[in-house]
Amino acid sequence: MTQVTVTTRDGAVHTLECRDGLSLMENIRAHGLDELAALCGGNMSCGTCHVLVAPDSLARLPPVGVDEGYLLELSPHRESCSRLSCQVTVTQALAGLAVRIAPEDA
């Protein structure tokens, strides 16, 4: 289990015990944080699992892939720290990762 901190849109902070090997999106949804829509179920076709990664955590993630980058480009809320949580696999190397759920796209 790897500890990850998730801040929801209303500013509530949740410390989650995440299962290694699952995506960040799967872990967030498993903990009942339903504001992370993840409409496509992690198939990287919707962009509704958009999170903003804390700057001090960003360097520990692999680079954004081409398809992920394309979906993020479609969001008016994209920032340099944007990631699709379905593309982040939780491992012990990410212990202490902090993310904020991005504003919902209109």
Contacts in CASP RR format, 6 or more apart in sequence:
PFRMAT RR
TARGET T0000
AUTHOR 0000-0000-0000
METHOD contacts of the structure
MODEL  1
MTQVTVTTRDGAVHTLECRDGLSLMENIRAHGLDELAALCGGNMSCGTCH
VLVAPDSLARLPPVGVDEGYLLELSPHRESCSRLSCQVTVTQALAGLAVR
IAPEDA
1 17 0 8 1.000
1 18 0 8 1.000
1 19 0 8 1.000
1 20 0 8 1.000
2 17 0 8 1.000
2 18 0 8 1.000
2 20 0 8 1.000
2 90 0 8 1.000
2 91 0 8 1.000
2 92 0 8 1.000
2 94 0 8 1.000
2 95 0 8 1.000
2 96 0 8 1.000
2 97 0 8 1.000
3 15 0 8 1.000
3 16 0 8 1.000
3 17 0 8 1.000
3 18 0 8 1.000
3 95 0 8 1.000
3 96 0 8 1.000
4 15 0 8 1.000
4 16 0 8 1.000
4 18 0 8 1.000
4 24 0 8 1.000
4 27 0 8 1.000
4 90 0 8 1.000
4 94 0 8 1.000
4 96 0 8 1.000
4 97 0 8 1.000
4 98 0 8 1.000
4 99 0 8 1.000
5 13 0 8 1.000
5 14 0 8 1.000
5 15 0 8 1.000
5 16 0 8 1.000
5 96 0 8 1.000
5 97 0 8 1.000
5 98 0 8 1.000
5 99 0 8 1.000
6 13 0 8 1.000
6 14 0 8 1.000
6 16 0 8 1.000
6 28 0 8 1.000
6 31 0 8 1.000
6 33 0 8 1.000
6 51 0 8 1.000
6 98 0 8 1.000
6 99 0 8 1.000
6 100 0 8 1.000
6 101 0 8 1.000
7 13 0 8 1.000
7 14 0 8 1.000
7 98 0 8 1.000
7 99 0 8 1.000
7 100 0 8 1.000
7 101 0 8 1.000
8 14 0 8 1.000
8 33 0 8 1.000
8 35 0 8 1.000
8 100 0 8 1.000
8 101 0 8 1.000
9 35 0 8 1.000
9 101 0 8 1.000
9 103 0 8 1.000
9 104 0 8 1.000
11 100 0 8 1.000
14 31 0 8 1.000
14 33 0 8 1.000
16 27 0 8 1.000
16 28 0 8 1.000
16 31 0 8 1.000
18 24 0 8 1.000
18 27 0 8 1.000
18 90 0 8 1.000
19 26 0 8 1.000
19 27 0 8 1.000
19 30 0 8 1.000
19 90 0 8 1.000
20 90 0 8 1.000
20 91 0 8 1.000
20 92 0 8 1.000
21 89 0 8 1.000
21 90 0 8 1.000
21 91 0 8 1.000
22 30 0 8 1.000
22 89 0 8 1.000
22 90 0 8 1.000
23 42 0 8 1.000
23 85 0 8 1.000
23 86 0 8 1.000
23 87 0 8 1.000
23 88 0 8 1.000
23 89 0 8 1.000
23 90 0 8 1.000
24 51 0 8 1.000
24 85 0 8 1.000
24 86 0 8 1.000
24 88 0 8 1.000
24 89 0 8 1.000
24 90 0 8 1.000
24 97 0 8 1.000
24 99 0 8 1.000
25 36 0 8 1.000
25 38 0 8 1.000
25 41 0 8 1.000
25 42 0 8 1.000
25 49 0 8 1.000
25 84 0 8 1.000
25 85 0 8 1.000
25 86 0 8 1.000
25 88 0 8 1.000
26 42 0 8 1.000
26 86 0 8 1.000
27 90 0 8 1.000
28 36 0 8 1.000
28 49 0 8 1.000
28 85 0 8 1.000
28 101 0 8 1.000
29 36 0 8 1.000
29 38 0 8 1.000
33 101 0 8 1.000
35 101 0 8 1.000
35 104 0 8 1.000
36 48 0 8 1.000
36 49 0 8 1.000
36 51 0 8 1.000
36 85 0 8 1.000
36 101 0 8 1.000
37 46 0 8 1.000
37 48 0 8 1.000
37 49 0 8 1.000
37 104 0 8 1.000
38 46 0 8 1.000
38 48 0 8 1.000
38 49 0 8 1.000
38 85 0 8 1.000
38 86 0 8 1.000
39 46 0 8 1.000
39 48 0 8 1.000
40 46 0 8 1.000
40 47 0 8 1.000
40 48 0 8 1.000
40 86 0 8 1.000
41 49 0 8 1.000
41 86 0 8 1.000
42 49 0 8 1.000
42 86 0 8 1.000
43 86 0 8 1.000
44 67 0 8 1.000
44 68 0 8 1.000
44 71 0 8 1.000
44 84 0 8 1.000
44 86 0 8 1.000
44 87 0 8 1.000
45 71 0 8 1.000
46 71 0 8 1.000
47 71 0 8 1.000
47 72 0 8 1.000
47 74 0 8 1.000
47 75 0 8 1.000
47 84 0 8 1.000
47 105 0 8 1.000
48 104 0 8 1.000
48 105 0 8 1.000
49 84 0 8 1.000
49 85 0 8 1.000
49 86 0 8 1.000
50 72 0 8 1.000
50 75 0 8 1.000
50 77 0 8 1.000
50 78 0 8 1.000
50 82 0 8 1.000
50 83 0 8 1.000
50 84 0 8 1.000
50 85 0 8 1.000
50 101 0 8 1.000
50 102 0 8 1.000
50 105 0 8 1.000
51 82 0 8 1.000
51 83 0 8 1.000
51 84 0 8 1.000
51 85 0 8 1.000
51 99 0 8 1.000
51 100 0 8 1.000
51 101 0 8 1.000
51 102 0 8 1.000
52 79 0 8 1.000
52 81 0 8 1.000
52 82 0 8 1.000
52 83 0 8 1.000
52 99 0 8 1.000
52 100 0 8 1.000
52 101 0 8 1.000
52 102 0 8 1.000
53 61 0 8 1.000
53 81 0 8 1.000
53 82 0 8 1.000
53 83 0 8 1.000
53 97 0 8 1.000
53 98 0 8 1.000
53 99 0 8 1.000
54 81 0 8 1.000
54 97 0 8 1.000
54 98 0 8 1.000
54 99 0 8 1.000
54 100 0 8 1.000
55 81 0 8 1.000
56 98 0 8 1.000
57 94 0 8 1.000
57 96 0 8 1.000
57 97 0 8 1.000
57 98 0 8 1.000
57 99 0 8 1.000
58 81 0 8 1.000
60 93 0 8 1.000
60 94 0 8 1.000
60 97 0 8 1.000
61 83 0 8 1.000
61 88 0 8 1.000
61 94 0 8 1.000
64 72 0 8 1.000
64 83 0 8 1.000
64 87 0 8 1.000
65 87 0 8 1.000
68 83 0 8 1.000
68 84 0 8 1.000
68 87 0 8 1.000
71 84 0 8 1.000
72 78 0 8 1.000
72 82 0 8 1.000
72 83 0 8 1.000
72 84 0 8 1.000
74 105 0 8 1.000
75 82 0 8 1.000
75 102 0 8 1.000
75 105 0 8 1.000
76 105 0 8 1.000
76 106 0 8 1.000
77 102 0 8 1.000
77 103 0 8 1.000
77 105 0 8 1.000
82 102 0 8 1.000
83 99 0 8 1.000
85 99 0 8 1.000
88 94 0 8 1.000
90 97 0 8 1.000
END
